[in-house]
Amino acid sequence: MKHLRFLNKHFYKYKWWIIPGVFFVVISNIFGVIPAQVIGHAFNLITENIQIYGLFNGFDRQQLVYDIFSYSLFYFGMLVLLLYLLRGLFLFFMRQTLILMSRHIEFDMKNEIYAHYQKLSMGFYRRNNTGDLMNRATEDVNRVRMYVGPAIMYAINTIVLFLLIISAMYSVNAKLATFSLLPLPALVIIIYMVNTKINQKSEQIQEQLSSLSSFVQERFSGIRVIKSYVRENYTRKIFAQESENYKESSMSLVRVQALFYPTMLLLVGLSTILTVYIGGEQVLDGSITAGNIAEFIVYVTQLTFPVTMLGWVTTLIQRASASQKRINEFLELQPDIQSGDLAIDNFKGNIRFENVSFTYPDTGITALKDLNFEIKSGQFVAIIGRTGSGKSTLANLIMRMYDTDQGTIYVDEKPLPSVQLQPYRNHIGFVPQEVFLFSDHIYNNIAFGLDSTTDEQVEQAAKDAAVYHNIKGFELGFQTMLGERGITLSGGQKQRVSIARALIKSPQLLIFDDCLSAVDTRTEEEILQNLGRVMHKKTSILIAHRISTIQKADLIIVLDKGSVAEKGTHKELLAVNGIYEEMYRNQLLEEEKKSL
């Protein structure tokens, strides 16, 4: 239960739902117990009036006895009906308070989990797969909701009903009450054991379901690759095996559950037999009436459901505790990246690396080593290097997706970790290497970075990214709906829409992480010309592989194995005859081969 203490704050918040709910539980159970006593009196009335009716056999008064008897039965029948209607009414109120409260708590928890996910750093998402994150925010929260709603409701209902029925039974006859309740402890133990087994198998099923969901989600995301490599049958076989494992676990659970109901009916039947047998002896002794036996049978029947619920509630609590533990594991995590306190109101875009090194904590790979350079405000700076030289890592450090292991990055001469994080990122336009577009209209994808935009702003951003004419060529234009991850568009179009999304912010610092790779040279030149106009007197950092892209840069930094190998202008680096000059010569040879 210690993991479920997290929910106490929600219970306190909705205490004015819980208190009336408990009151309705008590009232509904009172109206559920009284009918048994009415039925007992009715049964006594029947037995007594049958004898009286027989005594007046052949007399005129026999019809009067019959009329009184019929009226009394009708009265008792209507009374029982009224009591059950009142019970149903208060059961409705009970569910309207406690079950609705659980839905409110579910809503709050999902929002809290999602908000916390948003705060966690990039390292967290590298360590956890999407399927597991989804399950904790959906399946696990649903399990917790079953605890805060049905489990608590039925637990309170069971306790109240037990107290009312047992006190009523012992007030009539202690011996008969003891024998009637004799099988129930055994039933509780068996139900607990069976439900524990059910819970264990349910946990296995939940894990396999999570694995199955992750598998399906990943395959749907990579459907292009699957079709390109003609691996549909292969993935179908893997899915069939995963489904088979899930089916076997589910069938095993069903077999265990199949033992539950026959066992329950057996013990309830035994309790009824004891009630009739011991009650019959008590009637012969004159201790109780025949109506009391009928009353006790109703009580035993009423206790069957709460006893069954006791095992079910135990299972719900166990499952909710396990799920809440999983949820707490993430909610207790603190972001690796904590926002600083320094305001950065007039951001100029001056970036300085001082002895910066970085190693990825998950893999232990050292991406950058002892970097020292400065990007001055208003400069167009290009970062180039071979694959794996640390270019994208450098961009992530400037965005502060990660913190440096050693050294410091200064932003306008302020240490980056001390700067307020969200205002700083609001000044940056970032186009990642792996373009991601949302399943939304093109218009909304471009306008994503701003709270409010005009059509003119969106269209101008599309023009600056050289994608305007492509979009207007679609039947629905900017209202064209994109598939998942922008699958509707070509690679170059996706890159340019992503560029438009960055440009619409009019950022003070623009970072392009090799986002022109799928764009032809003519379109690339158009985009770069537009950038020169849009980013005039603003800082631009362009990470690229093609040297033709960066020849006009004010400063070119060449990375090699995580270190700054060379830096300077295009002409200066060619004169050095180093890595840059070699890359330039190789690219010229590639272009000559293509022209042939």
N, C-alpha and C positions, 0 to 999 in steps of 0.2 A: 504493500500500500504506500510505501514511502515515495514511489515515483508519482503517485496520484495526488500527492500533496500540492503539486504544481497547480491543480485545478481549484484550490481553495479560494484563490482570488476571484475566479469566475463565480463560485457559489456565493461569495460575499456580494458580488455585483448584482446577482439576480436573486438575492435573499427574499425579495417581496414576491417572487414567483414560487420559491420553495415553500415558504410558510403557508400560503393558502393551499398549495398542492398537498402538503401533509394533512392539513385540516380536511380536505376533500377525501383523502384516502381513508381517514378515520371514520368520517360520516358514511361513506359508501359501504364500508365493511360492517358498520352497525346495522345498516339497512339490509346487508347480506346475511347477517346472523339471525335477526328477528324472525324471518320467514320459517326457519327450522322450528322455532318454538310454536309458531302459528300452526304449522303442519302437524306438530305433536298434539296440540289441542284438538285440531280437526279430526285426527285419527281416533282420539279418545271419544270425541263426540259421535263418530260413526259407530264405534263398538257399543257405546252405551245406548244410542238411539235404536240400533238394530234389536237389542234386547227389549227395550220398551215397546218398540213397534210389534214385536212378537207377543208381548203380554196382552196387548189390546186387540189381538186377533179375533174378529167377529164382532167388535164393538164399533160404534159410529165414530168414537174419538180416535180411531186408528188413522183416519184421514187427516185429522188435525195434527197428530204426531208427525205424519208424513210431511205435511206442509211446513211445520216448524223445522223439521230436519232438513228439508230442501232449502229453505230460506237461510239456515245456519251455514250450510255448505256453500251456498252462493256468496254469503257474507265473507266467509273465510277465504274463498277463492279470489274474490275481488280485493281483499286485504293483502293477500300474497302478491297479486298482480301489481297493486299500488306500491308495495314495498320494493318490488324489483324494478319498477319504473323509476322510483326515487333513487335506487342504487345506480341504475343506468345513467340517470341525470348527473349524479355526483361523480361517477366514473368518467363521464364526458368532461366535466370540469377538471378532474384530476389530470387527464391527458392534455387538456388545453393549457394547463399550467406547467406541469413537469416535462412533458414531451416537447412543447414549444420552447421551454427554457433550454433544453438540450440542443435544439436547432440554433438558438441564438449563440450558445457557447461554441458550437461547431463553426458558425460563421466567424466569431471572434478569433478562434484558434487558427483557422485557415488564413485569415488576414494577418495574424501575428507571425505565423510561420513564413508566409510569403514575404512580408516586410523584413523579417530577419534574413531570409535567403538573399534579399537585395543588398543587405549590409555586408555580407561575407565576401571575402576577397577572392581573386582569381584562383589562388592555390586551392581553395576549397572545392571549386568546380573541376579542377584537374584531378582531385583525389576521389571524387564521387561521381557515379554514373547517373544519368538523367532519370532512368527508371526508378532507382532507389529514392531519389529526391521526390519524384512524383508520388510514390507509394506512401511516403511519410506524410505528405500533405493531403492525401486523399483517403487511402485505405486505413492508415493508422488513426487519422482523425475520426473516421467513421466508427472505428472500434471504441475510441474514447467516448464518442457521442452515445454509443449504446450503453456505456457505463453511467454517464451523467443523466441519461434519460430513463430508458426502460429498466436498467439494472437497479438504480436507486428507487425508482417507483415501485417495482415489484418487491424489492427488499423491504421497504417500509410497509407495503401492502401485506407481505407474508408475516412480518412481526406482529402487526396490529391484528390480523385475522387469527393468528395462533393464540394470542393473548385472549381475544374475545371468545373464541370457540372453546379453548381448554378451560377457561374459567366457567363458561356456561355448562360444559359437560360435567365438571367436578361439582358444580352446584346442584346437579340433579342426582348423580350417583358416582361416588369415587371409584368403586370397584369396577363398574362397567366402563368408566372413562379410562381407567388404567389398562384394561384388556383391549379396549378399542384402539388405544394409541400404541399398543405394544409393537406392532410391526413397523411403525413409522420410523423409529431410529435406524432400523436395519435398512429401510428404504432410503433414508438420507445418506447413510454411509455408501450404499451401492451407487446411488446417483452421483455422489462426490467422486468416487473412484472412476466411474464411467466417464464423467465429465472431464476429469483430469486427463484421461486417455484421449478424449475428444479434443481437448485443448492442445495437447502435444501434437496430434496429427493435424490440427488446424494450423499450428505454427509452421509445420512442414509444407502444408498446402500454400500458405501465404508466401513463404520463401520461393517456392516453385512458381507461383503466380507472378511474383516480382521478376524472377528470372525470365519467364515467358514474355512478360510485358516489355522488358528491356530488349529482348531478342527481336520482337516484332517491331518495336519503335525504331531500332537501329536498321533493320532490313528495309523498312519503308523509307527511311531517310536516304538509304543508299541504293534505292531501286534502280537508278540509272546504271550504276556499276554492275549490279546483278544481271540486268538485261544485256548490258554490253558484253559481259563475259559468259552469257548463256548459262547462268548458274541457278535458274529457277528451280529445277528439279533437286539440286543439291540443298538449297535452302529449305525446300518443301520437306525433304527427308529429316533435316535437323529439327524443323518445327514440329513434324509428326512425332519425333522422339521426345521432344520437350513436352508436347501435349500428352503423349503416352505416360510419361512420368507423373504429370499432373492428374491424369485420369486414375492411375493406380493408387495414388495417395487419396484421392477423393473416394474411390471405391472402398479403400481400407477404412476410411472414416464412416462411410455408410454402414459397413458391417458392424462396427462398434455401436453405432447408433441403433442398429436393429435389435441389439440386446436390451436396450434401455426400456422401451415401451412394454414388451412382454413382462419384464421383471417388475415394472411399476404396477401393471394391472394385476399380476399375481399377488403382490403384497397388499394392494388395496382390497382385492377380493378376500384375502385372508383376514384382513381387518374387519370387513363386513360380516364374514362368517362368525368371527369371535363376538362381534356386537350382537348378532341375532342369537347365538347360543347362550352366551352369558346373560344377555338381556332377557331371554326366555325364562331362564332359571329365576332371575330377579322378579319377573312378572308373576311366576308361580308362587314365589315367597311373599308377594304383595309389596315388595320394596318399591317397585316402579310400575308404571302403566304401560300398556302396549304402545301408546302414543309416544312414550319416551324412546322406545326402540326406533320408531320411525324418525324421531328427532335426531337420534344419534347417527342413524344411517346418513341423514342429510349432512350432519357435521363431518362425518368421515369423508363423504364425497367432496365437501367443500375444502377439506384439508389436502386432498389429492393434488389439486392445481398448485397451491403454494409450495408443497413439498417438491413438486417437479420444478417449479420456478427457482427453488433454493439452489438446486444443482446448476440450473441454467444461469442464474445470477452469479454463482461462484465462477463459472466459466467466463462470463462476460467480464468480471472483475479481473481475472487472471489475464485475459487477452488484452483488456484495456491497460493493465499495468505494464505488460510487455510493450505495447504500442507507445504508451506515454514515455517509457524509458527510451525508446528509439527517437521519439520527438525531442525529448529533453537533451539527448546527446548533441543534437544540432543547435537547439535553442541556447544551450550553455556555452557553445563556441563563441569566442570573441573574434571579430575580424582581425586579420593579420595587419591590415592597413587602418590605422586610426587617424582621424582628421586632426590637424593641428589647430591652433588658435589664432594665428596671424591672418589678418584680412589682407586681401590682395585686390584692392579696389581698382587701381590704375595699372593694369597688367600690360607690360611692354613686350614680353616675349623674349627676354634675355635668359638663356640657359647655359649653365656652366657645370661641367663634370670635373670633379676633383678627386683623383685616386679611386675611382669607382670600380668595384668588382662585384660580380653577382654569380651565385651558384643556385640552380634550381633545387629546392629542398626535397622534392619528390624523387628526382632521378640522381641527384648528386653531380649533375653535369655542370661544369663551370662554363658559363656562356660569355662573361665579360671579365677582363683582367686589367686592372690599373689604368682606367681610361682618364685622360686629361685633355679637355678641349673646351672651347667656348663658342656658343652660337649667339651672335649679337642681335639685338632687336632690329627687325626689318630685313634681315639677311635671308637669302634663298640658299639653303644648305642641303647638299646631297650626301647620302650615306650609301656606300657601295661596298661590295665584298662578295666572296664566294659563298655558296650555300653553307649554312652552319657557322658563319662568322660572327653572329650575334646581332644582326641588324634589327630584327623584330623585337628581340629582348631589349635593345636600347630604346625603341619606341615605347615599349610597355613600361620601362622605368621612368621615362619622361611623363607618361600618363599616370604614373604612380599606381599601376596595377600590381606592382611588386615593390618592395623596399630593397635598397642595396645592402649587401653583406658588409662591405667596407667602403669607405669614402662617402662623399656627400654630393648630392645634386643641388645646385643653387638656382632658384628662380627669382629673377630680379634681385639678386644678391641676398635672398632669403633661403635658408635651408628648406628644401621641399617638404620634409616630414612635419615642419612647424606651420605650414600654410594650410588654411581651411580648404578641405579637399573638394567639395562640390562646387564652390565658386571658382576654384582654379580650373576644374575640368570644364566648366561652362564656357571658359575662354578658349577652349581648344576644339578644333575640328579634326576628327580622327577617322581615317579610312583604313580599315584593317586589311591585312593580306587575304584573309578568308572572308569574303563578302557574305554578309548575312542580311537578307531582306525578309520582312515579316509577311505572313499570309494576309495581306491587306491591299488596299488600292495603292497604285503607284504614287498618287498624290500624298497619301498619309505616310508612306515610306520616306518621301523626300522631306515632308514637314515634321518628321518624328522628333527632331531635336529642339523644337520650339513649342511653347504652349499655345500660341496663336499665330497664324500666318494668313497672308492674303494670296489670292490666285497669282497676282503679279510676282510676288516673291518666289513662289514655287516654280513658275514658268521661267523666271530669270535664272534660278539655280540650275534648272534643267538645261537652259541654253549655255550657261557657263561650263557645264559638264559635258556639252556636246551630245546630249541625248534627247533634246527637245523634239527634233524632227522624227526620231524613232517612235517616241511616245505618241505624237500626233498622228502617226501612221496607223496606230491601233484603232480598232473600231470604236472603243470607249475612251480613247485618249488617256488622260490622267486618272480616270475612274476605272481603268483596267485592273481587274483583280488578279493578284499574283498567287501562284501556287506556293506550297510549303518551300521555304528557303529561296523564294524567287524563281522557282523552277520554270515559270512561264517564259522568262527572258533568257537571252543568250549570255555567255560569260562576259563579253564586253559590255553589253547593256546593263547587266547587274553591277559591274564595276562603276559605270558612269552614274547610275542611280545612287549608288553609295557615295560617290563623290559629290553629287548634288545635295545629298543629305548633310554632308559636312559643310559645304559652301553656304547653304542657306542661313547658317548661324552667324555668318560674317565673323569668323573667329580671329582672335589676335595671333593665335599660333595654329598652324595647319600642319598635320602630320599625314603623309601618304606612305603607307607601308606596302610598297611594291604592288600598287593597285592599278597599274597601267599595263600589266603584262598581257592582258587579253584584248588590248586596244591596238588597232593598226597605227602605223607611224603618222599618217595624215591626221587622224583623229587625236592622237597624242599631242601633236604639235598645236592643234586648235585648243586643246584643254590647257596646255602650258601657256599659250598666249593669253587666254582668259584669266589664268591664275596670276600672271604678271600684272594684270589690271586689277583684279579683285583683291589680291594680297599686297598691293603697293604699300610700302612702309610697314608691312606686317611680316612676321617671321614664318617661313615655310621650311619644312623638313621633308625631303623627298627620298625615300628608300627605293632603290631601283637596281635592276640587273643590266639594263641597256644603257650604255654610256651615251648614246645619242640623246637620251632623255635628260641628262644632267650636265651637258657641256656648258650651258649658260649659267650654271650655279655660281654664287659668290664664293662658296667654299665647298670643297669635296673632301669627305673623310673616308678613307679606305680602311676597312676593318679586315683583319686576318687572324683567325683563331681567337677571337674575342679581344684583340688588342688593336690600337690605332697603328696601322702600318705606315700610312702616308696621309698627308692632308695638304690642301692647296687648291689653286684653280686648275682648270683643265689643262692649260698650257704649261703651268708649273709642274704638274704631275707627269705629263708626257716627257718633259725634259729630264726627269729623274731616272727614267728607264727602269722602273720598278714594277710592282704588281699591277698598278693601274695601266701602265703602258702595255703590259703583256695582255691584260684583259681587252684593251682597246684594239690591239693588233689582231687578237683571235676573233673578235666580233666583226672586224672588217673582212677577214677571210671568210667567215660564215656568210656575210652579206654578198660577197663576190660569188660564192658557190651557188647561192640561191638565184642570183641574177643569171647565172649560166644555165 
